């Protein structure tokens, strides 16, 4: 949102034009323009997107129309759309948002317009062509905007010859939301600061600069007022500020590190956005010197400490975002002196204390977000007295007591209210019906301790999304009554007992439903009324007691993309329609049911599937060869684990496989691993555990660039682990490797642990991230940790595991084990290792579980292991060790059987 404000401001303010002069257009100018027009087709423009944080995009509303369509040979070109003339020559060409499509010719007739001052070609599609080097022939250019044009390749250094430029826009983001199309050579920013000394505005967002911001860039460009380097792969330190700069956007550069500098009073800064960087440390008191600041975003960084009370001196602030950091303590009361604030976010920190009841001092507030903190006390009812407030999110805190809205302003504009996941009790106040503009309401985990009065929602005519999951009602919620009122588009009643009686028909309002979540609602049969929801896109009926078969109408719902039917007692399928290929289903979850027999071949015909989870059932027979059809169409997740499948895993992974996760563990599969798996260059998780695969170690998977998890435990793999790759990076991203309980033999090569570079670097663990395709599907597995077989329903990305136990490996444990410094679990037990315990194990400062038992190790336990303060479990029993057990807390608390 903040970046979009910047982007639109830049585009509008930098490239406006005056009307054409009264002098007639020169024929050569007209001819050049007409030729330029014919170099492109006119097409409906694509959608453009703006990245808010890494991987999180929002649509940019751009109005386009074909300006060149009105250009005619027999009319004066100075009066054509987008043209500005002076004395008959074209000095301004604004074809932004003009539906142009096609490759940009290196010798385009554009370069005959030698008098151009202003050139704006933004928001067109030049089909990944290169920026022509002849751009330097337009030596008079003062304003150049080539943003959002899908140019690709290296930005030519010839563009730096345009020394009169005062405004330059080269934003590389495309409608495809892909990686940066444009890049530069590393000295580009330094050369820019030497050549373009008149520059006032610079936007190179999404260009892969892959460099630091040279300090000379800030000091040389004394005219610079606005700089936007969003998503440019910047690294290094935050630059010292020039007193003339008014606007800085360095957001979405996660390798930009260091702390904030001290700010002096000599500055003009109005806009500062460092969202999604790695800036850390405390926020300095000198932040108060940025006295002109209107927009400040420190979201998604690594700031710690408290918000300084000096923040209250920034009296011009309009937008303030501290969300998603590690800030703590109470909110300074001075913050509520910022009466011009329209948006305030404190979300996802460690703030505590109560919120003040004088919140009404923020009389211009539109958005307040304090979700996911540790605020306590009552919810201040004064929030509902702020007429301008449109969005209030206090979810996931520790607020308690009854929910009270007080005297709701009759002028209330509140559209979004989230009070979920607190300790609030009592009924929903009837006064909520006064929030007539409410569109989204989430009261999940409100402990109502009584029946739900559905009637209070009937006055909320604008309500589109209603979430009342886990509200502890004393009697069943009548779904028919809820659907007779709003919401229009989304309803979540999960975790309540819901009555679906008398639901054979639905009202006109409820027939518009797109999202329906009824997980854990005590439902025993498929709710037939869903068959009439023609706009339904997502349904969640998981964790119920639904018996019988999947109805045929499910596959006929024209807009259904997501069906979550896991954790029920469903035992089959009634039938599949002949035109099942037309279903829009992209995510299908049938895990944890009672399905049996063979996997239905009709699933292979579904043309849109990206996630298929059939795990934890009783499917038998072979893995269908026809699953290759899904993989060819772009399947991302396939989970067939915990069934009774047998035979060979077929070679179905050819044809541009983009699979991210494959789990066929806990079956009876035999034979060799299909070699076509090496074509799955996006594969992140491969789980083959507990089968009868008879093969050697798959070194041929070592080149997969994204493989994070490799689990081959409890199979019939055999042979040596000796391998000498001729590449510098081998299994470069693997963080979990479990090849335990197989029949591997021989010694480990001395460099065995050298290539696993992802385990060499130590993560800080500050971000709670899990492996998985998206929010709705996350990978799971069983691992030995701390002596126990643990079921990980989610796998944190920082978890690192090496398990080679239960094989017939011999020889010494290589000292290269000390390189995997991020390792948390190491299990080498039940082998035939000899020699000393490597002293390099002391480098593994994050190690929590170490099992070297049941080997033939000799010598002493290295004393440096006593410094591993994270160790919880140490097992070295059944070896030939001698000497004293090291003195240290971690060793002294171990059970004697571990030694």
N, C-alpha and C positions, 0 to 999 in steps of 0.2 A: 504493500500500500504506500509506504513512505517513498520507496524507489519509484513507483509510478508517478507520484506527485512531482518528484524531481524530473523524471523523464519528460512529462508533458510540459512542465515549465520550460525546460531546455528547448524542446522542439518549437514551442510557440514563440518564446521570447527571442530566440536566436535567428529565426528565419521568417520574419514577416517582411512584406514588400509594400512599396508605394505603388500607386496606380500608374498606368502607362502615360508617357508624355504625349503631347499633341503631334509630335513629329512622326511622319510615316516610316514604317519599317523598311530597312534596306533590303533589296531582293536577295542578296547573298545570305543575309540573316534568316530570311523566310525559308530559303531553300534548305539551309542547314537544319532548321527546326523540323521541316517536313520529312527530311531524310531520317532524322533521329526518331521521329514518330514511327516511321515504317520499320525501324529496326526491332520493334517489339510487338507482341500480341497484347490484346486487352483481355484480361481474364478476371473473374471474380477473385478478389484478394483472399489470401489465406488468413487464418487467425494468428494473431501475434500474442506472445506471452512474455511476462516479466517475472524474473525469479525473485521471490521474497527472501527466502533462506535457501541453503543448498538443497536442491531437489524438490523445492516447494514453489510451484509456479502459479501465477494468476493471469487471467486473461486481460489483455489491454484492449479497451474499446476504441477502435480506430475507424472513423467514417471515411470510406474511400469512394471516389467516383472518377470516371475516365476523363481527365481534363483534356487530353489530346484529341478526344473524339470531336471536339468543336473546331479544331484547327482545319481551316480550308484554304486552298491555294489562292482564291480570289478575294481574300479579306486581308486587312492590315494585321500583321502578326503582333504588333505592339498592343493590340486589344484582345489577343488570345488569352485563354485561361492560363494562369501561372506565369505570364510573361511580364517583365518590366523593362522598359526601354529608356534610353537617354539619347536624344539627337539621332533617333533612327536605328541605333544599335542596341542589341539585347544585353542588358547588364544584370538581369535577374531571371532565373529560371527555377520556379517552384513546381515540381511535379511530384511532390510528396503525396502519398495515398492516392495514386493515379491508376492503379490496376495494371501497371506495366509488368509484362512477363517475357522472359527470354534472356539469352546470354548477352552480356555487354561486350560489344566488339572492341578489340584493341585499338582499331583505327576509326572509332565512331565519329560521325559527323559532328558530335557535340564539341569536339576540339577545334572546330572552325569558329566557334563563338568566343573569340579571343578577348572580348571586352567584359566578360562576365565578372561581376563582383560577388554575386550571391548564387549558389547552386544547392538546391535541396531536392534529393532523390529518395528521401526516406520512405519507408513502408511500401516498397515494391518488391518484386521477386526477380532477381537477376540470375537465378538458376545456378548458384554456386560458381559463377565465373569470377575471374580475377579482376581486381581493381587495375585499370590500365595504367601503365607507366607514363603514358602521355598526359596524365593529369597535370604534370608540371608545366604544360604549355599554357595553362590558364593562369598566368602569372599575376593577374589582377585580383584573383579571388580573395575576398575578405571573410566570407562565410561559406562553409562547405559542410553539408550533412549527407552522409552515406549510410546512416544507421538503419537497421532493420531492412536490409536489402538482400540478404543471403549471399553477399560477396564471400569468397573463400580464398584460402591460400595466404601467402605472406603479404602484408601491407607494404607496397613499394616505398622505398626511401625517397623516391622522387616527390612524394607528397610533402616532404619536409622542405622542398625548394619553394613552396608557396609562402614566402616570408611575410606577406601582408595579412595572412589569416588572423582574424580576431576570434573566430568561432569554428571549432572542428568537431564534428560528430561522426564517429566510426563504430558505434555500437554494433557488435557482431551477432547479437541474439537473433534467432530465427523463429519462424512459426513452427518449426519441427521440434522445438524444445530439446535440441541435441547439444552435443558438445560444441565448443567454440569453433566457428568456421574460419575465423581470421586469427592470424598470429603475427609476431614480429621477431626480428633478430634482437638479441639481448641489448645492444647499445641504443635501441630505438628511443627510449625515453630520454637518455642523455643527449642524443642528437636533436631531439625535438626541443629540449630546453635551450639548446644553443642557437637553433635556427628560427624558431617561431616565437620570438621575443615579444611580439605584439598580442599574443593569444590571451583572450579574456575568458573563454569558455572551452572546456575540453571534455568530451565524452567518448571513452574507449571501452565501455562496458562489454564484457564477454569476450574481448580480444585476449587471446592467450599471450600475455606479456612475459610470464614466467621470469620475473625479475623483482628486484627491490625498487623502491621509489627513491631515485637519487636525490640527495638533499639539494644539489645544484638546480634540480628542476623547480624546487620551490623558491630558491633564492634568485635564480636567473629570470624567471617569468614574473616580473614585478607587476605586470598588468593583469595577471591571472585572478579571476574572481570566482570561477566555478570549475571544479574538477570532479569527474565521475569515473571511477575505475572499478566498478562493481563486477565481481566474478572474473577477475583477470589473472588468477593464479599468482598473485603477489606474495612475496615473503619478506622476511626481514623486520625492520622496526617501523613504528609509526613516525612519520616525518615531523620535524618542527614546523610550526605554522607560520605562514607569512601574514603580516598584519592586514594585507589587502584582500585575502581570500574570504569570500562570503559563504561558499557552499562546498562541502567535501562529502563525497560518498565513496567509501572504500569497502562497502559491505560484500559479503560472500567471498572472502579471501581467507580461508581457514588457516593458512600458513603465515599470515601476517601476525607477528607475535610482539612481545615486549609489553611494558606498562604504558599508561598514558603519561605524557609529559606534564610538567607544571605549566599552567596557562597564565600568561601575563595579561595585563589590562589593555595592552595595545593590540587589539584585534577587531575584526569586522564580522566575525563568523555568525551566520544566521542559521545555517543548516549543517548538521554533523551526523553522519550515519556510518557506524562501524559494525553493523549487524553481522553475525556469523563470521567473526574473526577469532583469533586466539589471543586477543588482548587480555591481560590478566592483571592481578594486583588490585590495589584499592583505588577508588575514585578520589582524586585529590580534592582537597578543600578549595583549591584555586579554580575549580570548575565555575565558581561564582564570578570569575573574571570574564566569562563568555556572556557578557551582559546584553548582547544583541540577539542571542540565540532564540530561535522560534521552534526548531525541530531538533531533538536529540534522541538518537536511538543507539543504545548499548546492548540490544537484545542478542541472545545466543553467543555470548562471549564467555570469559572465564573470570569475571571480576569477583572479588571476595571483599569481606569487611562490611561496613555499614554505609548507608547513603549519607553523605555529609550534610549537615543541616544548612550549610552555605548554599545548597541547591535552591533554597527558598528565595535567593536574591535574583534568580533568573526570571524576572517579572514578565518577560515577553514570551515565555515558553507557551507553545500551542500544542505540541506533541512531545511526550516524554515516555520512553520505553526502556525499562530495566529488565525486561522479561528474560527468563532462561539463563540465569547466571548462578553464582553461589553466594549471593548477597544474604546477609543475615541481620539479626537485631530488630529493633522496633523502627517503624516509619517515623522520621522526624516530623514534628508538627508543622515545621516551616514549609513542608511540601504542600500543605493545604492553603498556603498563602498565594499560590500560583493561580490567580483567579482567571487567567486567560486560557488555562488548559482546556483543550477539547478532548484529548485522548491521553490516558495514563495507564500504563501496563507495569505491573509488579509481578507478573505470573512466573511460576516455577522457580522460586528461590527458596530461602530458608527463613523468611521473615516471620516474626512472631509478634505477640502483643495483641491489643485490641485496635479496632478502627475507630477513629474519633467520630462523635455524633455531630460535630460541626462541619461535616462533609459538604453541607449546603453552601459553604463559602466558595466551592468550585461551581459557580453558577452557570458556567459555559460548557460543562463537561458533557461530552457525547458518549465516550467509551471509558469504562473503568474495569480493569481486569486484574484481579489479585488471586487468581486460581492457583492451586497447588503450592500452598505455603503452610504455615502453622499458626495462622491467626485464630484467636479464640474469643470467647465472650459472645454476646448476642449480635445478630446482624443489625446494624444501625438502620432503623426505619426511615431515617432522614434521607437515605438514598432515593426514596420514592417521592421526595418533595422537590427533586431537581427537575424542572420541566424539560430541560434540554437533553437529559440522559436517554440514550437510545440502546445501550448495551451494558449490562452489569453481569460480571462473572466472578463469583466468590466460591466456586466449586472446589472440592478437594482441600478443605481446611479443617479446622476443629471448632467451628462455631457450634454453639449449643443453645438449649432453651427453646421455647416456642417460637414459631415463625410468625412475625408480626410485620405488617406493611404500613401501619400508622395511617396518617391522612394522605392518601395518594392524591397527587396533584391532578386536578381535572384536566390540565393541559399535558399530562404525561405522554411522552413520545416513546416510552420504553418498548423496544421491539424484541430484545433478547435478554432473557433472565436465566442464569444458571446458579443454583444454590445446591447442587448435587454433592454427594460424598462428604457430608458434614455430620454433626451429631444433633441435628435439629429434631425436635419432637412435636407431636400434636397434629391436629388436622390442618389441611390447607385453608388459610383464611378466605372467607367468602369475598373479602374486599379485592381479591385478585381479579375479580370480574370487571373491576374498573380499569384495568390495564388493557384498554380496548385496542391498542395498536400492537399488542404482543404477537410476535410471529414465531418465536422459538422459546420454549419453556422446558427446563430440566430441573426436576425436584427429586432425582434419584437418591435413594437411601434416606429419605425423610421417614422417620419412625412415626407413622401416623397413629398407630395403636387404636385404630378404629376403622369404620367403613369409609370408602371413598365416595364423596358426594360429586358425582359426575356433572350435575347440573351447573356447578360453578364455572364450567368451561363454555357454556352455551353463549355467553355474551362476548367471547373472544373470537369475533368473526374473522380476524386476520390470522388466527393461529394456523401455522403450517407444520410445526414440528413439536410433538409432545413426548417427553421422556419422563416416565413415572416408574422406572424399574426399582425393585427391592424397597418398596415403601411400607412393607409390614402392615398390610390391611388385615382386619380381623375376619372379613368375609370375602368371598370371591368377587373379583371385579367383573361386572357385566360388560363384555366386549361389545355387545350390540348397542348398549347405551352410550359407550364411549364413541363409537363410530357414527352415532346419530348426531353428534356435535362435531365441531372441528376436532382434531387437526385435518388438514387437507392432504398433506403429503407424507408425513412420517410419524409413526407411533411406536413407542417402545414401552412395553409393560413387563419386560423380563423379570423373573424372580418373584413374581406375585402369582397367587392362584387365580386363574382367569377362567371364567365360564364362557364357553363358545356355543352354548345351547341357542337354538332359534336363530342361527346365523346363515340360513339358507339364502337370504338375499341381503344386499347392502344398500345403503342410502346413496343418493347422488354424490353427496360430499365424500363419503368414504371410498367410493369407486375411483376417486382420483389418487388414492394412496400409491406411493412409490416405494416406501420403505416400511416394513412391518417386522418388529422384533418381539417374539413371544418365547424366548428361551427360558426354560425352567418354570413353566406355568401350569404343570400338572395336566397337560393335554394328552389324551389317549388315542385320539383318531385324527386323521388329516382334516383340518378345517375346510369344508367344501366351499365356503364362501370365497376363499382365495381365488377360486377358478374364475370368478367374475371380475377380478381386479385387473383390468386390461392394461393399466399403466404400471403395475407393480414391477419394480426393478430388483429389490432385495427382500428376501424373506429369511428369517432365522427362527426355526422351530426346534433347535437343539435342546438337549437336556430335558426332554419330556419323556413320556412313556408311550409314544406312538407305536402302535402295532400294525401289522398288515403290510400292504404293498404300496409302493410309490404310485400315485394315481397318474393316469395317462394325461390328464389335463395340465399337469405341471409343465410338460414339455411344449404345450401349445400356448402358454402365456407369452404374448408377442414381445414384451419388453423385459422379461426376466433375465437378469445377468448373474445373479448370485443366489444360490440356494444352500443354506446351512441346515442340514438334517441330521447331524451327528448326535451321538449319545441318545439313541432311541432303541426301539426293539423292532425296527422295520426288517422284513425278511425277504423282500423281493420286489419285482416290478410288474404292474398289471400288464402294461404293453407300451410299446413305443410307437408313435405315429410314423407313417411311411415317410413323411417329410421332416423327420427329426433333424435333418441337416440345417433346417431353417431356424432352429432355436437360437436365441441370442445368448444362451448360457455361457458365461466365461469362467465362473468359479463354482465347482460342485463338491460339496462336502457330505459324504455318506459314511464317514468313519464311525467306529464304535456302534455298529448295529448287528443284526443277525443275518446279513446276506450270505447266501451259500451258492453252490454250483459255480459255473464258469462266469467270468466277467462278461457282461452283455456286449456283443459287437456293436450294438447301436450307439454306444458311447463314442466309438471311433468315428462315427458319422457326424458328430456335433462339430460344426465348423468354427465355433468361436471360443472353444475351451482353452483357457490358459492355466487353470489350477484344477487338478483332479486328486481328491483324497478318498481312497477306498480302503484305508488301513483299518486294522482291528475288526475284521469280519471273518467269515468262513469261506471266502471265495476259494475255489479249487481249480484244477486244470492248469493249463499253461498260460503264460503271459501272452496276450493276443498280439500277433504280428501286425494287426491293423492299427495298433497304437502308433505305428509309424506315420499314419495319416495326421494324427494330432500333432506329432512332433514337427512334421513338415509345415503345419499351419501356425506354429509358434507356441506350442505348449511350454510353459515355464516351470510348472511344479507337477510331479507325478509321485504319489505316495501309495504304494501297494503293500506296505509293511504289515506284519502280523496277520497273515492269512495262511492258506494251505496250498499255495501255488507251487508247481513242480515243473520239471523239465529245464531246458536251457533258457536263459534270458536272451531273446532274439536280438539280432543286429538291427535295431530299429532307429538308431540315432544318427543316421546320415541326413543329407538334404538340409543343410543350413540349420542344424540343431541349435536352439537358443535356450535349452533347458537350464534352469538355475538349480533345481533341487530334484534328486532322484533317491527314493527310499524304497527298497525291496527287501528290507531286513526281516528276519523271523519268518521265513518261508522254507521251502525244501528245494530251492533252485540248485541246479548242478551245472557241470560243464565249466567253460572258461568265461571270463569277462568279455563282453562284446567289444572288439577293438574300435568300433564306431564311436564309442564314448569319447575318444580323443578328439572327435570333431565338435564336441560340445564346449566351445571356447568360453561360454558364459557360466559353466557349471561351478556352483559354489559349495554344494553339499552332495556327497555320494555316500550312501549308507547301504552296505551289503551284508550286515551282520547276521549271524545265525542262519546260514544256509549251508550248502554242500559244494560251494564253488571250488573247483580243483584247478589251480592255476599258479603261476609264479607271481612275484610282486609286480604290480603294474607300473614299472618305471616310465612306461610310455604315456602315463597321465601327468608326468612331471612338468610338461610344458603348458598345462592349463593355467592361464594367467589369473583366474579368479577363484580357484579351488581353495576353500577355507577348511572344509571338514572331509576327512577320508576315514571311514569306519569299515574295516574288513574283518572284525573279530569273529571268532568261532566259525571258521570255514575250514577248507582243506588246502589253503595256500601253502606253498612249500618252496624250497630252494634257498638260494643265497640272497642276502641283501647287499652284496658287494656290487657297486656300480660307480662308474666314473664319468659323470656327465661332462660334455664338452661345452657347457654353457655356464655363465656366471650365476644364473638364477634358476633354481630347480625346485619345484613345488614352492614358488615364491610367496604365496599367500596362505599356505596351510598353517592353521593354528590348532587344529585337533587331528591327531593321527592315532588310530587305535587298530593295531593289527594283532591283538592278543589272541591266544588260544588257536593258533594255527600250527604249522609244522616248518617254520623257517629255521634254517640251520646256518652254520658257519659263523664267521666273525663279522663285526661291524667295521666298515672302513673308517680310518682315522678322521675323515672329513664328513662323516655321516650327518652331523648336525649343522654343518657349515652353510648349507644352501637354504635352510628354512628361514629366510630373512624376516618373515612376518613375526617370528618368535624372538627375533633378536632385539627388537625395539620394545620399550616398556610403555604401555598405554597408561594414561592417568586415571582411567576409570570414572571420569567425571560425568560422562554421558551414558545414560542407561539405555543402551541399544541392544537389539536382539537380532539374531540371524533369521532371515525369512524374506519371502517375496514382498510382502506388504503388511499393513496393519492386521489384515484378516487371516493371513497364513504365516505362521512362524514355525521353524523347524524344531524338532524334538528328537531326543535319543536317550539311550541308557549308557551311562559311563561308570566305571569304577573310580571312586573318589573317597579318600580318607577311609579306605578299607570297606566301603559299602558300595553296593550296586545302586546308583541313584538314577531316578528317572527325571531327566531334564525336559519339562514341558516347553520351556523356552531356553535358548542358549545365548548367553551374553557374548557379545563380540569380543570381549576382552578375555574370555575363557581360553586357556591354552593347555593342551593335554598331549602327552606322549605316553602311549601304553604299548609296550612290546612284550608283555608278560605271557607266560604259558606257551613259550616256543622252545626250541632247542639251540638257542644262540650261545656261542662260546667266545672265548678270548676276553680281552680287557674292554672295559667301558671307555670309549674314546674321551680324551680331555676336551674335545670340541663340544661336549655337552654343556660346557660353561658359556657357550655363545648364546644359548636360547634363554636370554635373561628375563623374558616375559613369562616363562613357564610357571604354571600353577600346580599341575599334577604330573608326576613322573612315576611310572610303574614299570620296572624292569625285572620283576619277581619271576620265580619259577622258570629260570633258564640255567645256563651253565657258565655264567660269567666268572672270570678269575681275576687275580691281581688285586690291587688296592682300589678302594673307593676314590674316584677322582677328586682331587682337592678343588678343581674348578667348579664343583657343585656349589661352592660358597658364593659364586657369582649370581646364583638364582635367587635373588632377594625377595621375589614374590611367591616362591614355592610354598604351598600349603600342605601337600601330601607327597611323601617320598617312600616308595616301597622297593627295596632291594633284596627282600627276603628270598630264601630258597635258591641261593646260588652257591658259588664256591669262592666268594670273595675272601681276601685275607688282609692282614695288617691291622692298623688302627682306624677308628672312625676319625676323620679329619676334625681337629678342634675348631676350625673356622666355621663348621656347620652350626656351632652354638650361636652364631651371630644371625642366623636366619630366623628372625623374629616372627615371620608369618607361618612357620611350620606348625601344623596341628597334629599331623600323624607322621611318625617315623617308624619304619619297619625294616630291620636289618637282620632279623633272626634267621637261623638255619644257614649260616655261612661259617667261615673259619676265622672270624675276627678275634682280635686279642686286645688287651689293654683296657684303659679306663674309658667309661662313657663320658663324653664332653660335659662340662658343667655349664649349664644354661637353662633358663626357664623352660624352653621348649623340650629339652631332653628330660629334665627332672619330672615333668608332668606326664610322661609316657607310661603306658602299661609295660611292666617288665617283660611280658611275652613278646613285645616288639623287638627285643634285643636277643 
